[in-house]
Amino acid sequence: MRWIRQLLRPVFQQTSEYLIKEKVLEKFRSVGNTLLVALDGTGYFSSESIHCEQCSVAHHKDGRTDKQDCEQRAARRWLAQVAPRYGELDITLLGDALYATHPLIQEVLDAEMGYLFTAKENSHRYLYEEIASLEKLGEVHVLQRKRWTGRKASDLELPMGKRSTASKSDDSINVNWVELIISDEDSKRTFHTAFIGSHLVSE
């Protein structure tokens, strides 16, 4: 599949260079006045023989098993091969919890990019232990707002941690953490997500 990348990458690069030259991308700046670039995997690149322990696996009805390319490895390849060309654009990478790991975050920071990754309690236990400790110290601040959806009112709750560590090691990375909770009029939770990122969190 390398030949596909070799064909597509110049097209992507030429298109990007044109959009940069014409200042089209400037209209899309968002968090911290950065350009947001979403990282995500695809099922297109798969193999029945090449894989690693972190690869996704698809079981077919005919008994075949495909191992999809590891999303973290793909992200690392992108950071090594593509990111250097666009470092001056001031990019923030977006991704799900698969990317919210110490090694990948360090590579993002080394590439001088920002990040905003989903952080789940069941897969980031040490982070949430730290947040629980911060809560006891009064270091987690909560912003609450009411929102009218046109049919009913919703409560928005945003707990924010100033800085927490992402891993339990001597070289752990400091991250900013924010959680979004939406509840209905009966205080029933209707939506919940949480993120860690390089951007400072404020009201």
C-alpha positions in Angstrom: 0.0 0.0 0.0 3.1 2.2 0.1 2.5 3.1 -3.6 -0.9 4.6 -2.7 0.7 6.9 -0.1 3.4 7.8 -2.7 0.6 8.8 -5.2 -1.7 10.6 -2.7 0.9 12.5 -0.6 2.0 14.9 -3.4 -1.6 15.7 -4.2 -2.3 16.4 -0.5 0.9 18.5 -0.3 0.1 20.6 -3.4 -3.5 21.2 -2.2 -2.3 22.2 1.2 0.4 24.5 -0.2 -2.3 26.2 -2.3 -4.6 26.6 0.6 -1.8 28.0 2.7 -0.7 30.4 0.0 -4.3 31.7 -0.5 -4.7 32.0 3.3 -7.8 29.8 3.1 -6.7 27.8 6.2 -6.6 30.9 8.3 -10.4 31.0 8.4 -10.4 27.6 10.2 -8.3 28.5 13.2 -9.9 27.5 16.5 -8.6 26.4 19.9 -5.8 28.7 20.9 -5.9 30.2 17.4 -4.5 26.9 16.0 -5.5 24.7 13.1 -7.2 21.5 14.2 -6.1 18.3 12.5 -8.0 15.1 13.3 -6.1 11.8 13.6 -8.2 8.7 13.0 -7.7 5.2 11.7 -9.2 3.5 8.7 -10.0 -0.1 7.9 -8.6 0.3 4.3 -5.1 -0.8 5.2 -5.2 -4.3 6.5 -3.2 -7.5 6.3 -3.8 -11.2 7.1 -0.2 -11.6 8.2 1.5 -8.3 9.2 0.4 -7.0 12.6 1.4 -6.0 16.1 -0.3 -6.6 19.5 -2.0 -3.2 19.4 -3.6 -3.8 15.9 -7.4 -3.9 15.5 -8.7 -7.3 14.3 -11.6 -8.0 12.1 -13.1 -11.5 12.0 -14.9 -12.4 8.7 -17.7 -14.9 8.3 -15.5 -17.1 6.0 -12.9 -17.5 8.8 -10.4 -15.0 7.6 -8.8 -12.6 10.1 -7.6 -9.1 9.0 -5.2 -7.2 11.2 -5.6 -3.5 10.7 -2.7 -1.1 10.9 -2.1 0.1 14.4 -3.4 3.7 14.7 -0.6 4.7 17.0 2.0 3.5 14.5 0.2 5.3 11.7 0.1 8.5 13.8 3.9 8.2 14.5 4.6 7.8 10.8 2.5 10.9 10.0 4.4 12.9 12.7 7.7 11.8 11.3 7.0 12.1 7.6 4.3 14.8 7.2 4.2 17.0 10.3 7.6 18.7 9.7 6.3 20.3 6.6 3.4 21.9 8.4 5.0 22.7 11.8 4.9 26.4 11.2 1.1 26.3 10.8 0.6 26.0 14.6 -1.4 22.8 14.6 -3.5 21.1 17.4 -4.0 17.4 16.8 -7.4 15.9 17.8 -7.9 12.2 18.6 -9.7 9.6 20.6 -8.4 7.8 23.7 -6.1 5.5 21.6 -3.8 8.5 21.1 -3.8 9.7 24.7 -0.7 7.8 25.7 2.6 9.1 27.1 4.9 8.1 24.1 2.6 9.6 21.4 2.0 12.8 23.4 5.7 13.2 23.8 6.2 12.8 20.1 3.5 15.4 19.4 5.2 17.9 21.8 8.6 17.2 20.2 7.0 18.1 16.9 6.0 21.4 18.5 2.3 20.7 18.0 -0.6 20.9 20.5 -3.1 18.1 21.2 -6.6 17.5 22.4 -7.3 13.8 23.0 -10.2 12.0 24.6 -9.3 10.6 28.1 -11.4 7.7 29.4 -11.4 6.8 33.1 -11.2 3.0 32.4 -8.1 3.4 30.2 -6.4 6.3 32.0 -6.6 5.2 35.6 -3.5 6.9 36.9 -4.7 10.2 35.4 -8.1 9.9 37.2 -6.4 9.0 40.5 -4.5 12.3 40.2 -7.7 14.1 39.4 -9.4 12.6 42.5 -6.4 13.8 44.6 -6.8 17.3 43.0 -10.5 17.3 43.8 -9.7 16.7 47.5 -7.4 19.6 47.4 -10.0 21.8 45.8 -7.9 22.1 42.6 -10.7 20.9 40.3 -12.9 23.8 39.3 -16.4 23.4 38.0 -18.1 25.7 35.5 -21.9 25.3 35.4 -24.3 26.8 32.8 -27.9 26.3 31.8 -28.8 25.9 28.2 -32.1 26.0 26.4 -32.3 23.6 23.4 -35.6 25.0 22.1 -37.6 22.2 23.7 -36.1 21.8 27.2 -33.4 23.1 29.4 -30.0 21.3 29.9 -27.4 21.7 32.5 -23.8 21.9 31.3 -21.1 21.1 33.9 -17.4 21.5 33.1 -15.0 20.2 35.7 -11.5 21.5 35.0 -8.2 20.3 36.4 -5.3 22.7 36.2 -2.6 20.2 35.6 -2.4 16.4 36.1 0.1 13.8 35.2 -0.7 11.4 32.3 1.3 8.5 33.4 2.9 7.0 36.6 6.6 7.4 35.8 9.5 9.7 36.6 9.1 11.5 33.2 5.4 11.8 33.3 3.8 14.5 31.2 1.7 17.3 32.7 -1.6 17.7 30.9 -4.7 19.9 31.2 -7.9 18.1 31.7 -11.6 19.0 31.1 -14.8 17.0 31.4 -18.1 17.9 29.9 -21.3 16.6 31.5 -24.8 17.5 30.1 -27.9 16.7 32.1 -31.6 17.2 31.5 -34.1 19.0 33.7 -34.4 15.8 35.8 -30.6 15.8 36.5 -30.3 12.7 34.3 -26.9 12.6 32.5 -27.5 12.8 28.7 -23.9 13.3 27.5 -20.4 12.8 29.0 -16.9 13.1 27.6 -13.4 14.2 28.9 -10.2 15.4 27.2 -6.6 16.0 28.0 -4.7 18.6 26.1 -1.7 21.0 25.9 -3.9 24.1 25.9 -4.6 25.8 29.2 -8.2 25.5 30.3 -10.2 28.5 31.3 -13.8 29.6 31.6 
